[in-house]
Amino acid sequence: MKVKVSDEIVFLCNQFANLTYESSLDEYSRRGQTKKDKIIKDITQGKLAEFATMYYLLEEGHTKVSIPDLNLHRKKSFSPDLTTSCYNIHVKSQSLESFQKYGKSFLFQKKDPLVYNPNPKDRIVTVLCKDINNYEVSWLGSPNDVEWKEPRVIKLRETKVAIYL
């Protein structure tokens, strides 16, 4: 489903990314990413994907949909990005540039319980970020129904697994 996000939400997510950049730097550095502009862009995109997913879930009739968390967290969490009355929603986003380079693919950390011991209520939603305001949201479903694969990028294989769609 195509979802449009307002300029106000874009502004909010960009502010969030700038405020959380410092606390996210260690996590990004461990993944080999140290460029401030790229990190802020990734954080912004991820948060925008959560808002797009929230709109999608509401449009699809889900109830008790949570709003994206805009609090500062010091540690990486594997908690769901959103919740509904029935599901724990884990949002994975991909930029159009990444899509054009690698195809529709999403990376997960091997140590994420979603990968090795998912909750029966866990669901994955993927989001293709076409541009800053336009998103394509897809319901992927239960992590138990996903074929986990090694990442195509060799340096990521030690810590990541991938879904290729």
C-alpha positions as CSV (number, residue, x, y, z in Angstrom):
1,M,0.0,0.0,0.0
2,K,1.3,3.5,-0.9
3,V,1.4,5.9,2.1
4,K,2.2,9.6,2.0
5,V,3.8,11.2,5.1
6,S,3.3,14.9,5.7
7,D,6.1,17.5,5.8
8,E,5.3,18.0,9.5
9,I,6.1,14.3,10.2
10,V,9.2,14.5,8.1
11,F,10.3,17.6,10.2
12,L,9.6,15.7,13.4
13,C,11.5,12.6,12.4
14,N,14.5,14.7,11.2
15,Q,14.5,16.5,14.5
16,F,14.4,13.1,16.3
17,A,17.3,11.9,14.2
18,N,19.4,14.9,15.0
19,L,18.7,14.7,18.7
20,T,19.4,10.9,18.9
21,Y,22.5,10.9,16.6
22,E,25.0,11.0,19.5
23,S,23.4,8.2,21.4
24,S,23.2,6.1,18.2
25,L,26.8,6.7,17.1
26,D,28.3,3.7,18.9
27,E,25.8,1.3,17.4
28,Y,26.3,2.6,13.9
29,S,30.1,2.6,14.3
30,R,30.0,-1.1,15.2
31,R,28.3,-1.6,11.8
32,G,31.0,0.4,10.1
33,Q,29.0,3.5,9.6
34,T,30.6,6.8,10.8
35,K,29.3,9.4,8.4
36,K,27.0,11.8,10.4
37,D,24.8,12.7,7.4
38,K,24.2,9.1,6.5
39,I,23.4,8.1,10.1
40,I,20.9,11.0,10.5
41,K,19.4,10.1,7.1
42,D,19.0,6.4,8.2
43,I,17.5,7.3,11.6
44,T,15.1,9.7,9.9
45,Q,14.1,7.1,7.3
46,G,13.5,4.4,9.9
47,K,11.3,6.6,12.0
48,L,9.4,7.8,8.9
49,A,8.9,4.1,8.0
50,E,7.3,3.6,11.4
51,F,4.9,6.5,10.9
52,A,4.0,5.1,7.4
53,T,3.4,1.7,8.9
54,M,1.2,3.2,11.6
55,Y,-0.9,4.9,8.9
56,Y,-1.0,1.6,7.0
57,L,-2.2,-0.4,10.0
58,L,-4.9,2.1,10.8
59,E,-6.1,2.1,7.2
60,E,-6.2,-1.7,7.2
61,G,-8.5,-1.6,10.3
62,H,-6.1,-2.7,13.0
63,T,-7.1,-1.5,16.5
64,K,-5.1,-0.1,19.4
65,V,-2.2,0.9,17.1
66,S,0.6,2.5,19.0
67,I,2.5,5.6,17.8
68,P,6.2,5.5,17.0
69,D,8.5,6.0,20.0
70,L,10.2,9.3,19.9
71,N,12.0,8.8,23.2
72,L,15.8,8.8,23.5
73,H,17.1,5.3,24.2
74,R,20.8,4.7,25.1
75,K,20.8,0.9,24.2
76,K,19.7,-1.0,21.2
77,S,16.4,-2.6,21.8
78,F,14.7,-5.5,20.0
79,S,11.3,-4.4,21.2
80,P,8.6,-4.1,18.5
81,D,8.5,-0.7,16.7
82,L,4.7,-0.6,17.0
83,T,2.0,-2.7,18.6
84,T,-1.7,-3.4,17.8
85,S,-4.4,-5.2,19.7
86,C,-3.2,-8.4,18.1
87,Y,0.5,-8.0,16.9
88,N,4.0,-6.9,17.8
89,I,5.1,-5.0,14.6
90,H,8.7,-4.9,13.6
91,V,9.3,-2.3,10.8
92,K,12.1,-2.7,8.3
93,S,12.8,0.0,5.9
94,Q,14.9,0.2,2.7
95,S,15.8,3.3,0.6
96,L,15.1,3.4,-3.1
97,E,18.9,3.6,-3.7
98,S,19.4,0.4,-1.7
99,F,16.5,-1.3,-3.5
100,Q,18.0,-0.4,-6.9
101,K,21.4,-1.8,-5.8
102,Y,20.4,-4.9,-3.9
103,G,16.8,-5.6,-4.8
104,K,14.1,-5.8,-2.1
105,S,16.1,-6.9,0.9
106,F,16.1,-6.4,4.7
107,L,18.8,-7.0,7.3
108,F,18.4,-8.3,10.8
109,Q,20.9,-8.9,13.6
110,K,21.4,-12.6,14.3
111,K,21.1,-11.9,18.0
112,D,17.6,-10.4,17.5
113,P,15.0,-12.7,19.2
114,L,12.8,-12.1,16.1
115,V,15.3,-14.2,14.2
116,Y,15.9,-17.1,16.5
117,N,13.0,-17.1,18.9
118,P,10.0,-15.0,17.7
119,N,7.0,-14.3,19.8
120,P,3.8,-15.8,18.2
121,K,2.5,-12.2,18.0
122,D,5.5,-10.9,16.1
123,R,4.9,-9.6,12.6
124,I,7.3,-8.0,10.1
125,V,6.3,-5.1,7.9
126,T,8.6,-3.9,5.2
127,V,8.7,-0.3,3.9
128,L,10.3,0.9,0.7
129,C,11.1,4.6,1.0
130,K,10.6,6.0,-2.4
131,D,11.3,9.6,-1.4
132,I,11.1,11.6,1.8
133,N,7.2,11.7,1.7
134,N,6.3,8.5,-0.1
135,Y,6.4,5.0,1.1
136,E,5.3,1.6,0.0
137,V,4.3,-0.5,3.0
138,S,4.0,-4.3,2.7
139,W,2.8,-6.8,5.3
140,L,5.4,-9.6,5.3
141,G,3.9,-11.7,8.2
142,S,5.3,-14.0,10.8
143,P,9.1,-14.4,11.2
144,N,8.4,-18.1,11.2
145,D,7.3,-17.9,7.6
146,V,10.4,-16.1,6.4
147,E,13.4,-17.7,4.7
148,W,16.4,-16.3,6.5
149,K,19.5,-16.1,4.3
150,E,23.1,-15.0,4.5
151,P,23.6,-11.4,3.4
152,R,25.0,-10.9,0.0
153,V,27.6,-8.5,1.4
154,I,30.2,-10.8,2.9
155,K,31.4,-8.5,5.7
156,L,27.9,-8.6,7.2
157,R,27.5,-12.3,7.4
158,E,29.1,-12.6,10.9
159,T,26.4,-10.5,12.6
160,K,23.4,-10.3,10.2
161,V,20.8,-12.4,8.4
162,A,18.7,-11.2,5.5
163,I,15.4,-11.5,3.8
164,Y,15.3,-11.2,0.0
165,L,11.9,-10.7,-1.6
